[in-house]
């Protein structure tokens, strides 16, 4: 920790202790919890709302700047940064009390609210719909990977897959029964690339459980391997429940 940039943090014994001192001076109550890594340069501000995790705070190295991130049900809801640690304290209190995202943004302009977080306020179906729109735009912008575009189109046309949260990694589509990370991926489909067939996979995605010559056939097979009675994707993560 650079004492020229953060003399107050050095004097307090670290970021967490400095935030607690600021909170006392501001007359607000909150609890500092260890951040991942447990260093003096990072801290978490606890939340009393079950769906929201602690607001994580860490400091920049090259300038005096405090960076924050808040996750709710596996979705990064707010991010941002400010040079004023008092603003971090007040934002952390508001976040932990469950202040709606729109109000958080209005009160603390340094915070940014992601599109998925905005959608999540309307329920998991809105998150799923947003993700499908985003993926279809990506497929339309990838004409050099026709297998991917065909796969996205065929999967979107299948109601049993369209109701799930879809994501892509290295052109492979994963279908999750929850909208937050880590995902509960029920099935995955790799596109036909370089003359290879479409491949349908289930966890841990190392071995194909089926191959198909067309995107439609791959999608139909993947849908047939979904658990019986699986409904639309729900809010939360694979670690819930």
C-alpha positions, 0 to 999 in steps of 0.5 A: 500500500502506497503511503503517499496515496493512502496515508489514512489507510496506512495509519488505520492499519488497512482498508477495512479499519479505515472504512470502519473509522469513516463510518463511525465519523459519519454516524452510520453502522455497518460491518466490514467482512474479509474480502477474497484474498484477505489483504489490507488493500481490500475489504467487504461491506456486509449486506443484511439483504439475503440476495445481495453479497457484500459490497467488495472494495479494493484500492488502485495502485497508481492513483488514489481510487477506491473500486467497488463491486456488488453482486446479487444472486450471481449477477454483478449488479453495481460497479464503479470507483471514486476517490472519496472513501466516504462515498464508498461507506455511504454506498456500502450502507445503502447497498447492504440495506437493499436500496433499489438499483435506480435509487443507488445510481441516483444517489451515487453517480460513480456507480454503474448498473449493468443491463443484466442487473436492471433486467433481474429487477423484473425477474429471471425471465427478463434476464433470460430474454436479455441474454438471448437478445445479446447472443443473437446479436453476437451470432449475427455479427459473426458471419465467419462462424456460420455453425454458431449462427445456425446453432443459436437460431435453432436453439432459440426456436426450441422452447425447452432451451429458450426458457433457459439462460444461455451463454457461450464460451469458445462458440459452445452454447451452455444452457443453465437452469439458473440465471446467476454465476456459477451456472447450473448448466444442464446441457451444452452444444458445440457448433460444427467447425472445420467440418466437424459435427455438432456435439452435445455435451453434459457436465463436465463437457469433456466427452460428447454424448451425441453428435449431429450433422445439423444444428436442428438435430443437435438441438433436438437431441440436447432438448431430449436430454434435459431433466424431466419437468425442467421449467424456466430458469430461476434466479440464483446460482448453482450453489443455491439450494 
